[in-house]
Amino acid sequence: MSSEPQLSTEFDRDTSVSEVSRTEDEAVFAADLAPGWQVGGGLNGGYLLATIGRALQQTVPKHPHPYSISAYYVGPGVAGEATISTRVVRLGGSSVTLAAELAQQGQRKITALATYGDHDTMPSEVRTTAQPPEMAPLEQCFPTSAAPEELRRIAPLMERMDLRLDPAYAGWAVGAPSGEGIIQGWFRLPEGRESDVLSLLLAVDALPPVTFDLGRPGWAPTVELTAHVRGLPAPGWLRVRHATRNVAGGMFEEDCEVWDSTDRLVAQARQLARLPRG
Amino acid sequence: MSSEPQLSTEFDRDTSVSEVSRTEDEAVFAADLAPGWQVGGGLNGGYLLATIGRALQQTVPKHPHPYSISAYYVGPGVAGEATISTRVVRLGGSSVTLAAELAQQGQRKITALATYGDHDTMPSEVRTTAQPPEMAPLEQCFPTSAAPEELRRIAPLMERMDLRLDPAYAGWAVGAPSGEGIIQGWFRLPEGRESDVLSLLLAVDALPPVTFDLGRPGWAPTVELTAHVRGLPAPGWLRVRHATRNVAGGMFEEDCEVWDSTDRLVAQARQLARLPRG
């Protein structure tokens, strides 16, 4: 029953978890969170979500795909040992709802709920009225690997993925944000590692906060993030778009769409985050 | 410290909870879920969310307002006794993250996470680029109180609120859905009961499912619903808009916006629901 993580790529190694104990309804996993996913005041939220997503997957291997996962970030994750506790809330016929908690040194960092199932067993009908984002061609986008060394030092996260930002919404990098509250780009993992449901959980929180495009650089701590995985991604590049439409009360929502190479909307996510200070 | 519910209106009576026990971090409340909120296969999800929201409010009265609440619906709520257990996950300076569970006769029905705080202490800046929905004037909309008696019998919920549906997206009621996947209308509680954060939790799941407007009537069970309360609603009518952009894999997302009488976007919610059968 145990589904071993593929350790062949950095993403898989860094999100791997090992089972420490298990009862009928609960499991505990150990993780060693990698420093390479640091950005701003802590480890990237998408990286942490993918790691939790893997622990949940290994808790219920017969239900390998998240349909929905909601994470509340209560403290910054840091590099080093972490414990992920999972618990089955309700086991249904075609899906299972679970709770998870990520803690470090006895401090809760993330508490989450999720429903997992098997996308391969779901109806194949797709009726999407949303349109893929208009985005500059890949070769016209800015690779984050070309970012200034200073930026890459405070955000080593950028070297963990191949991210090409659409220049239409990358003016903030040179002090000229568009003001529209949009950031989008092409995304894939390096090492030929194709997308799956776990890398989608990374993708929904991998781009810089949309507040950069509003002229408000700085760390925007996530309060809550819910991702709906709406299909299994096809091989190839993903297009990821973040947008905000409501900055209010010291917070903003960030809506995320992830489209695969076949123009399927494979993930939708929304987070509520605090505005950067200053 | 205890904040007693106002029992003057039906909504307040029906969502009232009474504290059964409390420790430093946990509390248990008893509720008597009212049959008037029935719709389709169970009690309305927004009604249940508002009841949980009240239990959380009474758990942390110094943090009276939900910023975000995420509910996973694992079984249909039914009229009668219910137990709501709440637990503080992390108490911060300006906000608190909690977990809640609603059970009936030992069966879990809803598991939820939430972050509560105090909107009155948050920055007052609002920068909303979203536009209020274009909606027919109130007097041109269809009051659900005028619905056929047969419909009102299977959905007594409709008599608990004053809901006026925009005719542009109400054609499904006469067999002519628009096909756009939108349902919207004017909303308020009766008895002069003005909106507050709890009635917003009702409002985000009070309208018929958008699948009606796609020509797919029937009950659409919610898998997950997250509501962000983005401001305290002003007195007067609310405008509520639901839309879906992605029907796929046997499920659909339903995005909800709630605008108050001052054109402020006071709540944003999204749910993942299963398509009606057949």
Interface residues (C-beta under 8 A of the other chain):
Chain A: Y67 S68 S70 Y72 V74 G75 V89 R90 G92 S95 T97 A99 R108 T111 A112 L113 A114 T115 H119 M122 P123 S124 E125 V126 R127 T128 T129 A130 E180 G181 L214 V223 E224 T226 H228 R230 G231 T244 R245 N246 V247 A248 G249 G250 M251 E253 R264 L265 Q268 R270 L272 L275
Chain B: Y67 S68 S70 Y72 V74 G75 V89 R90 G92 S95 T97 A99 R108 T111 A112 L113 A114 T115 H119 M122 P123 S124 E125 V126 R127 T128 T129 A130 E180 G181 L214 V223 E224 T226 H228 R230 G231 T244 R245 N246 V247 A248 G249 G250 M251 E253 R264 L265 Q268 R270 L272 L275
